[in-house]
Amino acid sequence: MTGTAPPVVVREGGVMTVDLAAAADFLASSARVLDRRRFDLLFGDGAPEPVLAAVDAYRNPDGGYGWGLEPDLRSRTSQPGGALHAFEVFADLVPVRTARAAELCDWLASVSLPDRGLPFALRMPDPAACAPFWASADPTESSLQITAVVAATAHRVGAADAVVADHPWLVRATEYCLAAVRRLGAEPHAMALAFAAQLLDAAAPTTPGARDLVEALRPHVPADGLVHVDGGADDEFMRPLDFAPFPGGPARSLFGPGVVEADLERLAAGQLADGGWSVDFASYSPASALEWRGQRTVQALALLRANGALD
């Protein structure tokens, strides 16, 4: 794609450019094959089959995903964090469907806890290079944070795949999340809050009560949409696009005029001189530092396009 004219992002207050050719060059130099294949599918002339082949390298015989598909979770074991990133890939393929999505729902059903939630992480016998918050997670306690973001992404896949949309795991996980939102404490963790908003957004078209529950989040979301991540870096925040990444859903009502628009401008301006995007959190291995940048670069571009910000 070298030599491709950079698309222009036009926004109130100025014009910015996003250089797709530079992004492709960055991915060639520094990213996983998976993210290069995703980029080629979304912005080049790629096909679904190579993307599926690339993500299959992270799949285990039990139907779950591990092996560092979540870059800071290097364990070979199937984990909810791996399921999230697998569903992200399957969402790239929409409207193309894959049987792997339903198989992943089957695996998630097998590891869900009695209250229908997912543990933040399962036990892992090989925690080398895994972030401490993954390695030390309690596998007997359900996590709104991980259940909500995995289910939200599954709902995006389910929009084109009725087998996923109607899967008992997704129905039950969504019920767990709605109940957890109703009993949110006074100071929910920033990530749990943002991912709950994503779940309500994604589930709203098909789940009674999801749209109305957005109001339960409003007291916890400041006007600028910036919520500091407790335990993270000083400059690590959940931002408006973390709460409501896609247009058209009820979570956008949490923000006043111009707030999401400004966050899109920030995202577009985040492309670095080498063509890629960075993350605002610490990485826990040399491999994950690079892999996060490749993953974030593809996600940033996909999000900008989904919001009509790439001309």
VMD Tcl script that draws the C-alpha trace (Angstrom):
set ca {
  {0.00 0.00 0.00}
  {3.04 2.27 -0.09}
  {2.24 5.35 -2.12}
  {-1.48 5.36 -1.31}
  {-2.75 8.89 -0.77}
  {-3.48 9.40 2.94}
  {-7.19 9.70 3.66}
  {-8.32 12.96 5.19}
  {-10.17 13.12 8.48}
  {-12.32 16.26 8.42}
  {-13.62 17.53 11.71}
  {-14.93 20.80 13.09}
  {-11.98 22.94 14.01}
  {-9.49 21.59 11.48}
  {-8.27 18.91 9.16}
  {-6.10 15.95 10.17}
  {-4.63 13.16 8.13}
  {-4.34 9.46 8.78}
  {-1.72 7.79 6.62}
  {-2.84 4.26 5.74}
  {0.34 3.58 3.77}
  {2.47 4.41 6.82}
  {0.22 2.23 8.98}
  {0.71 -0.68 6.57}
  {4.48 -0.17 6.69}
  {4.42 -0.11 10.48}
  {2.44 -3.33 10.62}
  {4.86 -4.99 8.19}
  {7.79 -4.08 10.41}
  {6.35 -4.63 13.87}
  {3.03 -6.51 14.01}
  {1.76 -10.07 14.17}
  {0.63 -11.85 11.03}
  {-2.88 -11.79 12.53}
  {-3.01 -7.99 12.65}
  {-1.48 -7.67 9.19}
  {-4.17 -10.00 7.85}
  {-6.89 -8.03 9.68}
  {-5.61 -4.78 8.21}
  {-5.52 -6.30 4.72}
  {-9.11 -7.50 5.12}
  {-10.37 -4.14 6.38}
  {-8.34 -1.77 4.21}
  {-6.76 -3.77 1.42}
  {-7.80 -6.63 -0.80}
  {-7.63 -9.39 1.81}
  {-10.14 -12.21 2.30}
  {-11.68 -13.78 5.41}
  {-9.94 -17.14 5.06}
  {-6.38 -15.93 5.83}
  {-7.69 -14.00 8.87}
  {-9.37 -17.13 10.20}
  {-6.24 -19.16 9.56}
  {-4.18 -16.62 11.50}
  {-6.47 -16.58 14.54}
  {-6.73 -20.37 14.46}
  {-3.07 -20.48 15.50}
  {-4.20 -19.29 18.95}
  {-7.06 -21.78 19.27}
  {-7.00 -24.78 21.60}
  {-8.79 -28.11 21.04}
  {-11.33 -27.14 23.73}
  {-12.63 -24.32 21.51}
  {-11.07 -21.48 23.52}
  {-8.14 -19.21 22.69}
  {-4.80 -18.63 24.41}
  {-1.13 -18.56 23.38}
  {-0.85 -14.78 23.76}
  {-3.81 -13.74 21.63}
  {-4.28 -11.30 24.51}
  {-0.74 -9.88 24.38}
  {-0.22 -9.60 28.14}
  {-1.68 -13.07 28.71}
  {1.05 -15.35 27.32}
  {-0.33 -18.58 28.78}
  {-1.12 -21.32 26.31}
  {-4.37 -22.01 28.18}
  {-7.79 -20.94 26.92}
  {-8.87 -17.79 28.74}
  {-11.76 -15.28 28.68}
  {-9.22 -12.62 27.63}
  {-8.37 -14.69 24.58}
  {-12.07 -15.09 23.81}
  {-12.45 -11.31 23.68}
  {-9.81 -10.90 21.01}
  {-11.11 -13.85 19.02}
  {-14.55 -12.26 18.92}
  {-12.94 -8.98 17.79}
  {-11.53 -10.84 14.81}
  {-14.86 -12.53 14.06}
  {-16.51 -9.08 14.19}
  {-14.08 -7.92 11.49}
  {-15.51 -10.63 9.24}
  {-19.17 -9.54 9.51}
  {-21.32 -10.25 7.50}
  {-19.24 -13.38 6.88}
  {-19.96 -16.02 9.54}
  {-17.68 -18.67 10.99}
  {-18.53 -21.77 12.98}
  {-15.61 -20.89 15.27}
  {-17.78 -18.20 16.89}
  {-20.43 -20.65 18.07}
  {-17.73 -23.07 19.18}
  {-16.22 -20.29 21.26}
  {-19.64 -19.67 22.84}
  {-19.75 -23.36 23.74}
  {-16.37 -23.06 25.45}
  {-17.43 -19.95 27.34}
  {-20.53 -21.76 28.56}
  {-18.30 -24.53 29.90}
  {-16.21 -22.14 32.03}
  {-18.96 -19.78 33.23}
  {-19.62 -19.75 36.95}
  {-22.96 -20.62 38.59}
  {-24.06 -16.97 38.60}
  {-23.56 -16.96 34.78}
  {-20.57 -14.63 34.86}
  {-17.05 -15.32 33.66}
  {-14.02 -15.28 35.93}
  {-11.51 -12.60 35.04}
  {-9.05 -15.41 34.30}
  {-8.86 -19.15 34.77}
  {-6.02 -20.95 36.50}
  {-2.89 -21.12 34.39}
  {0.05 -23.48 34.93}
  {2.34 -21.35 32.76}
  {2.17 -17.73 33.98}
  {5.54 -16.65 32.55}
  {5.36 -13.13 31.07}
  {1.67 -12.80 31.99}
  {0.57 -9.54 33.57}
  {0.13 -9.98 37.34}
  {-3.56 -9.08 37.20}
  {-4.15 -12.05 34.89}
  {-1.94 -14.50 36.76}
  {-3.36 -13.65 40.20}
  {-7.05 -13.51 39.27}
  {-9.53 -15.50 41.34}
  {-11.03 -18.16 39.05}
  {-13.96 -18.69 41.41}
  {-15.30 -15.12 41.28}
  {-17.27 -13.63 38.38}
  {-16.02 -10.38 36.85}
  {-18.35 -7.81 35.34}
  {-15.36 -6.30 33.56}
  {-14.43 -9.36 31.50}
  {-17.95 -10.76 31.12}
  {-19.28 -7.46 29.79}
  {-16.58 -6.83 27.20}
  {-16.57 -10.42 25.94}
  {-20.37 -10.44 25.70}
  {-20.46 -7.00 24.06}
  {-18.12 -8.16 21.33}
  {-20.08 -11.39 20.91}
  {-23.24 -9.31 20.38}
  {-21.48 -7.54 17.51}
  {-20.78 -10.93 15.95}
  {-24.33 -12.04 16.71}
  {-25.73 -9.15 14.68}
  {-24.89 -11.26 11.61}
  {-24.98 -14.74 13.16}
  {-28.20 -15.93 14.77}
  {-26.46 -18.97 16.27}
  {-24.27 -16.64 18.33}
  {-27.06 -14.15 19.07}
  {-29.30 -16.89 20.47}
  {-26.59 -18.96 22.12}
  {-27.47 -19.83 25.75}
  {-24.08 -18.60 26.92}
  {-24.60 -15.12 25.47}
  {-28.15 -14.90 26.78}
  {-27.03 -15.87 30.29}
  {-23.90 -13.71 30.27}
  {-26.00 -10.72 29.24}
  {-28.45 -11.40 32.06}
  {-25.53 -11.54 34.51}
  {-24.21 -8.19 33.27}
  {-27.59 -6.46 33.47}
  {-28.02 -7.68 37.05}
  {-24.48 -6.53 37.93}
  {-25.14 -3.06 36.48}
  {-28.28 -2.76 38.60}
  {-26.21 -3.29 41.74}
  {-23.17 -1.18 40.83}
  {-21.45 0.24 43.87}
  {-20.60 3.85 44.51}
  {-17.18 3.69 42.83}
  {-17.07 1.07 40.08}
  {-13.72 0.39 38.44}
  {-13.23 2.44 35.28}
  {-12.89 -0.63 33.06}
  {-15.95 -2.35 34.51}
  {-17.89 0.87 33.96}
  {-16.75 1.34 30.37}
  {-17.26 -2.29 29.39}
  {-20.69 -2.34 31.00}
  {-21.57 0.62 28.76}
  {-20.30 -1.31 25.73}
  {-22.44 -4.30 26.71}
  {-25.58 -2.20 27.11}
  {-24.88 -0.54 23.76}
  {-24.37 -3.80 21.92}
  {-27.26 -5.63 23.61}
  {-29.80 -2.81 23.34}
  {-31.31 -3.83 19.97}
  {-32.28 -7.30 21.19}
  {-32.30 -7.23 25.00}
  {-35.22 -5.69 26.90}
  {-34.06 -3.29 29.60}
  {-30.52 -2.80 28.30}
  {-31.18 0.66 26.87}
  {-32.83 1.91 30.05}
  {-29.92 0.72 32.21}
  {-27.59 3.25 30.59}
  {-29.07 5.73 33.07}
  {-27.58 3.68 35.92}
  {-24.11 4.50 34.57}
  {-24.64 8.22 34.12}
  {-23.77 9.26 37.72}
  {-20.36 7.63 37.34}
  {-19.37 9.23 34.01}
  {-17.96 12.79 34.15}
  {-18.81 15.35 31.50}
  {-15.47 14.96 29.72}
  {-15.79 11.16 29.67}
  {-12.39 10.62 31.31}
  {-12.31 8.05 34.11}
  {-8.90 7.21 35.55}
  {-8.02 3.53 35.68}
  {-7.35 2.73 39.32}
  {-4.10 0.77 39.57}
  {-3.01 1.78 36.06}
  {-0.51 4.34 34.82}
  {-0.96 7.98 35.84}
  {-2.16 8.86 32.34}
  {-4.30 5.74 31.80}
  {-7.97 6.60 31.39}
  {-11.14 5.12 30.04}
  {-12.27 7.62 27.42}
  {-15.55 8.31 25.59}
  {-14.73 5.85 22.80}
  {-14.08 3.16 25.42}
  {-17.65 3.61 26.65}
  {-19.35 4.02 23.28}
  {-17.04 3.00 20.44}
  {-19.74 2.74 17.78}
  {-22.38 5.25 16.67}
  {-26.10 4.71 17.03}
  {-26.26 3.14 20.48}
  {-27.67 4.51 23.73}
  {-24.26 4.84 25.44}
  {-23.50 7.89 23.29}
  {-26.18 9.71 25.32}
  {-23.76 9.68 28.28}
  {-21.80 12.47 26.58}
  {-22.66 15.99 25.59}
  {-22.28 17.50 22.12}
  {-18.73 17.38 20.80}
  {-17.28 15.02 23.43}
  {-17.14 11.91 21.25}
  {-16.14 14.03 18.27}
  {-13.17 15.37 20.21}
  {-12.17 11.84 21.19}
  {-12.23 10.80 17.54}
  {-9.91 13.70 16.78}
  {-7.61 12.56 19.58}
  {-7.61 9.03 18.23}
  {-6.83 10.16 14.69}
  {-4.03 12.39 15.95}
  {-2.48 9.45 17.82}
  {-0.73 8.05 14.76}
  {3.00 8.25 15.43}
  {5.82 9.04 13.04}
  {6.44 5.33 12.39}
  {2.83 4.93 11.19}
  {1.47 3.04 14.20}
  {-0.50 3.82 17.33}
  {0.63 3.22 20.91}
  {-1.18 2.26 24.10}
  {-1.37 4.18 27.37}
  {-0.76 1.20 29.66}
  {2.28 -0.82 30.66}
  {3.22 -4.00 28.79}
  {4.66 -7.00 30.58}
  {6.98 -8.56 28.01}
  {9.00 -7.40 24.98}
  {6.62 -9.33 22.71}
  {3.49 -7.80 24.17}
  {4.83 -4.26 23.81}
  {5.03 -4.70 20.03}
  {1.91 -6.83 19.73}
  {-0.24 -4.28 21.53}
  {0.90 -1.58 19.11}
  {-0.06 -3.69 16.10}
  {-3.41 -4.60 17.62}
  {-4.11 -1.01 18.62}
  {-3.19 0.29 15.17}
  {-5.74 -1.95 13.47}
  {-8.36 -1.21 16.12}
  {-7.83 2.56 15.87}
  {-8.25 2.55 12.10}
  {-11.28 0.25 12.22}
  {-12.89 2.47 14.85}
  {-12.25 5.65 12.88}
  {-13.82 4.10 9.80}
  {-16.82 2.79 11.73}
  {-17.43 6.36 12.92}
  {-17.21 7.83 9.43}
  {-13.90 9.52 10.16}
  {-11.93 8.09 7.24}
  {-12.73 9.71 3.92}
}
mol new
graphics top color blue
foreach p $ca { graphics top sphere $p radius 0.5 }
foreach p [lrange $ca 0 end-1] q [lrange $ca 1 end] { graphics top cylinder $p $q radius 0.2 }
display resetview
